[in-house]
Amino acid sequence: MRNSAKKIIGRRELVNFPLLHLYDIEAKIDTGAFTSAIHCHNIREVVLADGRRIIRFQLLDPSHPQYHHQVFEFQEFALRDIKSSFGEVQERYVIRTQIQIFEEIIEAEFSLSDRSDLKYPVLIGRTLLRRHFVVDVAKKNVARKQKNRREKKNTNL
């Protein structure tokens, strides 16, 4: 994306994770959060026979309508201290994957977190927002509305 062309997004957006086969997932846009997070469970670090370490996990949880039972494995990951909104420091795994907002696909870091007690399974923090978006807290689902307008315009042609 060109550095000069930041898009406006709202306080909530529907996002896609093409490599994780998740589409139209509700995300909370949180300029107070440094790191983005995605809800997952059954996170476990595994040492393979050849000595390599991987993490395995499932995204979302069985109560979510888009839960698909898939187990993901990542060879590249980090273990970091992440401060929660309550001020607690938690050690979390962090992965890099692609997220799609509007038509833009962005490579970004996401901490793997149990967000089952929270309303939104994805949190978008300011590290991801910084070079790409400006947040208008009075709006929500800006990307979805723009997509719907484009589709309606194309069907009327």
C-alpha positions as CSV (number, residue, x, y, z in Angstrom):
1,M,0.0,0.0,0.0
2,R,1.3,3.5,-0.7
3,N,2.4,5.3,2.4
4,S,0.4,8.4,1.6
5,A,-2.9,6.6,1.1
6,K,-4.3,5.5,4.5
7,K,-7.8,4.2,4.5
8,I,-10.4,5.1,7.2
9,I,-11.8,2.2,9.2
10,G,-14.3,2.1,12.0
11,R,-14.1,0.9,15.6
12,R,-15.2,-2.6,14.4
13,E,-14.6,-4.2,11.1
14,L,-15.1,-7.6,9.4
15,V,-11.7,-9.0,8.4
16,N,-10.4,-12.0,6.5
17,F,-7.5,-14.3,7.2
18,P,-7.0,-16.0,3.8
19,L,-4.2,-18.3,4.9
20,L,-6.2,-19.5,7.9
21,H,-9.5,-20.0,5.9
22,L,-11.4,-17.5,8.1
23,Y,-13.6,-14.9,6.5
24,D,-15.8,-12.1,7.7
25,I,-14.5,-12.3,11.3
26,E,-15.5,-9.5,13.6
27,A,-12.5,-7.5,14.8
28,K,-12.4,-4.8,17.4
29,I,-10.1,-1.9,16.4
30,D,-8.2,-0.9,19.5
31,T,-5.7,2.0,19.3
32,G,-4.8,1.4,22.9
33,A,-3.4,-2.1,22.2
34,F,0.1,-2.4,20.8
35,T,-0.2,-5.9,19.5
36,S,-3.1,-7.5,17.5
37,A,-4.6,-10.7,18.9
38,I,-6.7,-13.6,17.6
39,H,-8.8,-16.0,19.7
40,C,-7.6,-19.6,19.8
41,H,-7.5,-22.6,22.0
42,N,-5.6,-25.9,22.5
43,I,-2.3,-24.1,22.0
44,R,0.6,-26.4,22.5
45,E,4.3,-26.3,21.7
46,V,5.6,-29.6,20.2
47,V,9.1,-30.8,19.7
48,L,9.3,-32.8,16.5
49,A,11.6,-35.9,16.1
50,D,14.2,-33.8,14.3
51,G,14.3,-31.4,17.2
52,R,12.4,-28.5,15.5
53,R,9.8,-26.8,17.7
54,I,6.3,-25.9,16.3
55,I,3.1,-24.7,17.9
56,R,-0.3,-26.2,17.2
57,F,-3.6,-24.5,17.9
58,Q,-7.2,-24.2,16.8
59,L,-8.7,-20.8,16.0
60,L,-12.0,-19.6,17.5
61,D,-13.9,-22.1,19.5
62,P,-16.7,-24.6,18.9
63,S,-19.4,-22.1,19.8
64,H,-18.3,-19.7,17.0
65,P,-20.3,-20.1,13.8
66,Q,-17.2,-20.1,11.7
67,Y,-15.3,-22.7,13.8
68,H,-13.9,-25.4,11.4
69,H,-12.0,-27.8,13.7
70,Q,-8.8,-27.2,11.7
71,V,-5.5,-27.6,13.7
72,F,-2.9,-25.1,12.5
73,E,0.9,-25.6,12.8
74,F,3.4,-22.8,12.7
75,Q,7.2,-23.3,12.7
76,E,7.9,-19.6,13.0
77,F,6.7,-18.1,16.2
78,A,7.8,-16.1,19.2
79,L,7.0,-16.2,22.9
80,R,6.5,-12.7,24.2
81,D,5.3,-10.9,27.3
82,I,2.1,-9.1,26.3
83,K,0.3,-6.6,28.6
84,S,-3.4,-7.1,28.7
85,S,-5.9,-4.2,28.9
86,F,-6.1,-5.0,32.6
87,G,-2.4,-4.3,33.1
88,E,-1.5,-8.0,33.5
89,V,1.5,-9.3,31.7
90,Q,0.9,-12.7,30.0
91,E,3.4,-14.8,28.1
92,R,1.8,-15.5,24.7
93,Y,2.8,-17.1,21.4
94,V,3.0,-14.7,18.5
95,I,2.6,-15.7,14.8
96,R,2.8,-13.8,11.5
97,T,0.0,-14.3,9.1
98,Q,-2.0,-12.4,6.5
99,I,-5.1,-10.3,7.3
100,Q,-7.3,-8.7,4.6
101,I,-9.0,-5.4,5.4
102,F,-10.7,-3.8,2.4
103,E,-8.8,-5.3,-0.6
104,E,-5.5,-4.9,1.2
105,I,-3.7,-8.0,2.3
106,I,-1.2,-7.2,5.1
107,E,1.4,-9.4,6.8
108,A,1.0,-8.9,10.5
109,E,1.8,-10.3,13.9
110,F,-1.0,-11.7,16.1
111,S,-0.7,-13.0,19.6
112,L,-2.6,-16.2,20.3
113,S,-5.0,-15.5,23.1
114,D,-8.0,-17.0,24.8
115,R,-10.6,-14.3,24.0
116,S,-13.6,-16.5,24.8
117,D,-14.8,-14.1,27.5
118,L,-14.6,-11.2,25.1
119,K,-17.1,-10.1,22.4
120,Y,-14.8,-10.0,19.5
121,P,-12.5,-12.9,18.5
122,V,-9.9,-10.5,16.9
123,L,-8.3,-7.4,18.2
124,I,-6.4,-5.1,15.8
125,G,-3.8,-3.1,17.6
126,R,-1.8,0.0,16.6
127,T,1.2,-1.8,15.2
128,L,-1.0,-3.1,12.3
129,L,-2.9,0.2,12.0
130,R,0.1,2.5,12.0
131,R,1.1,2.5,8.3
132,H,-2.3,1.5,6.8
133,F,-5.3,3.0,8.5
134,V,-6.9,5.9,10.3
135,V,-9.6,5.0,12.8
136,D,-12.9,6.9,12.9
137,V,-14.6,5.7,16.2
138,A,-17.9,7.0,15.0
139,K,-18.1,4.4,12.3
140,K,-18.1,0.6,12.1
141,N,-17.9,-1.9,9.3
142,V,-16.6,0.7,6.8
143,A,-14.8,-2.0,4.7
144,R,-18.0,-4.1,4.5
145,K,-20.1,-1.2,3.5
146,Q,-17.7,-0.1,0.8
147,K,-17.6,-3.7,-0.6
148,N,-21.4,-3.9,-0.7
149,R,-21.5,-0.5,-2.6
150,R,-19.0,-1.8,-5.1
151,E,-20.9,-5.1,-5.6
152,K,-24.2,-3.2,-6.0
153,K,-22.6,-0.8,-8.5
154,N,-21.2,-3.7,-10.5
155,T,-24.5,-5.6,-10.7
156,N,-26.2,-2.4,-12.0
157,L,-23.8,-2.0,-14.9
